[in-house]
Amino acid sequence: MHFVALDVETANSLVSSICQIGIAEYASGSLLSEWETLVNPQADFSPWNMQIHGITRGMVAYAPAFPDIYEDLAARMQGKIVVSHTHFDRSSLSRALQLYDLPPIECEWLDSAKVARRVWKQFARRGYGLKSLCNFLGYEFAHHNALADAKAAGFIMLEACRHTGLNIEDWLSALLVYGGRLKADKIHSVD
C-alpha cells in the first residue's frame, strides 16, 4: 500500500494562492518520507487566512514561487495515489497549475473525507472535517500546518483501511466504480 497525502495552505480566498505545501509519503502502512515548503504566492495575504494558518507575507518573502517548486512537487506526485482531505487541495493545486501555465501532474486523487464518511456512520453527513475526525481517532496534530494536515489525512486513510480491511487501491477503485457513493454492503468492519 503506497500513497502520498498532500495539503496546502492559501494566502487569500483565491485557491491558487498557495503559500505552503506539505506531502507525507506512506508505504506498507508507515510514514516513509515527508516534505514541506513555504511558497511565495505572489499575492496579497488576507487577515482571515493569516489568522487560520499563521503564515504571513514576511514569512514567504524569500520562499520559492510555485513554478520554482513545480519539478520537485511533480516528482513526488507523478503516477501515485494522492490523498487529500476534501477537494480543496486538489482544486488549489489545479488552479495554481493553470495560473502559471504548468502541465498537469498525472496522479490519482483519493478524498480521505469521502472515505471517512463511508467508514464511520456518525460522519456520513457532518462533522467529517480533519480536526473532528482526528479527535475521534485520537490523533493529535498542529491543524492548519500543511505537513501536519497532510499527515493527518494520511493517518485517517490508514485507519480507514485498517478498520475495513480494504487497501488504498480498493478504496480508489470502489469510489470510482460507485461514483463516490460506495454502498454500505461493500464496506465491512474488521474490528
Buried (B, 14 or more C-beta within 10 A) or exposed (E): BEBBBBBBBBBBEBBBBBBBBBBBBBEEEEBEEBBBBBBBBEBEBBEEBBEEBEBEBEBBEEBBBBBEBBEBBBEBBEEBBBBBBBEBBBBBBBBBBEBBEBEEBEBBBBBBBBBBBBBBEEBEEEBBBBBBBBEBBEBEBEBBBBBBBBBBBBBBBBBBBEBBEBBBBBBBEBBEEEEEEBEEEEBEEEE
